[in-house]
Amino acid sequence: MILAIVGPTGVGKTKLSIELAKIYNAIIVNCDAVQVYQELNIGSAKVTEEEKENIPHFLLDFVSPNERYTVYNYQKDLRKILEDNKEKNIILVGGTGLYLKAGLYDYDFKVESESNTYENLSNEELYHLALQKDKSCSIHPNNRKRLVRFLNKDGKEEKASPKPLYEATYIGLTTDRENLYNIINKRVEIMFQNGLLEEAKTLFSKYPNSTILNSAIGYKELKQYFSNEISLEEAKELIKKNSRHYAKRQYTWFNNQMEIKWFDVDFNDFSKTSKEIVEYIENQKK
């Protein structure tokens, strides 16, 4: 059985993955593009050793910040794990939808020559260029290769409908927008209390040219602070703003790309949400 738990930051994906892993004796596979990197712990809200409760986790905390780990790398790594653990229950958890789709669907990476590689632009800048070219463009901001192809093509984005390669149950955790934004804002404050500023300072001193540090929310904003471009308070507010915008894009992407069963999280009694989800999973197995 393959379960995929998706949703924006702060809704309880990690907590749910642990609870379901214990119920179904499952292994957990990370599906967050930032959490694959070592040392980016606080800013990525990476699961702690204590939170893991001795449950095996894969594709987590294993890439140097100096390395470039792509969705193509993830696709190969995930499929190897799926192949090596066919007899086990597997839970994928994270908010990077493109990684999930690339791994579980017949997602083909075509090698094409581009007239412009846009090496000097970040993923976010490429995404905004794509929107300027076609405001209906639905390419994920982290899909750099596809954005570059799109920007080098005449006309509009090519539509593709890859087919699923694996039978999986897709579970989404959600809450109303006001509550989500409050959760995100509080989460950022907690990250700073837990040492995000010190973590980012150390990382930038060790890996000043790291692609992930210069593009990941929570770190790229602090780089502006370290460069005296903005104040610390402005950096903090920018992290909150970018996190909220990212959450909105996540919902749009998942709703357009996958058949997901969404569950409203009961933050006062998370066990109710877990029970509802387990009942749904059991019904899907019948």
Buried (B, 14 or more C-beta within 10 A) or exposed (E): BBBBBBBBBBBBBBBBBBBBBEEBEBBBBBBBBBBBBBBBBBBBBBBEEEEBEEBEBBBBBBBEBBBEBBBEBBBEBBBEBBEEBEEBBBBBBBBBBBBBBBBBBEBEEEEEEEEEEBEEBBBBBBBEBBEEBEEEBEBBBBBBBBBBBBBBBEEEBEEEEEEEEEEBBBBBBBBEEEBBBEBBBEBBEEBBEBEBBEBBBEBBEEBEEBBBBBBBBBBBBBBBBBEEEBEEEEBBBBBBBBBBEBBBBBBEBBEEBBEBEBBEBBEEEBEEBBEBBBEBBEEEEE
